[in-house]
């Protein structure tokens, strides 16, 4: 139990502990923003890919050339 107190004391009072905590908070924020962007843009990107896939399929179905 004493080692937990010492660890807590080091994290609170040492500069390195504060820096590690700041990096952890920044990492969490970056992940949250990235997931939000993926969620919001994911459907639009999927629709774009589907449009391209449909265009390719229609070009192939129309006998669009070849040898």
Protein Blocks (a to p, Z undefined) as FASTA:
>chain_A
ZZmmmmmmmmmmpmklmmmmmmmmmmmmmmmmmmmmmmmmmmmmmmmmmmmmmmmmmmmm
nongcZZ
